[in-house]
Amino acid sequence: MKCNMGKTDKTIRIIIGVAILISGVIFNSWWGLLGFIPIMVALSGRCGLYYLLKIDTAKKESAEK
């Protein structure tokens, strides 16, 4: 599977993941561990749902070189 996430998409997912982790710590809940999912997806650059829906937010390299 190729990279299908752009820089903005990755940044938003990392921010959301960190917010979930922090809320888990604040509320002393194991649910905060779910914050690792968007962080890991952002770091890998590959979203399975995007692949299924044929969405690609990554910048295309120009054919003119």
Buried (B, 14 or more C-beta within 10 A) or exposed (E): EEEBBBEEBBEBBBEBBEEBBEEBEEEEEEEBEEBEEBBEBBEEBBBEEBEEEEEBBBEEEEEEE
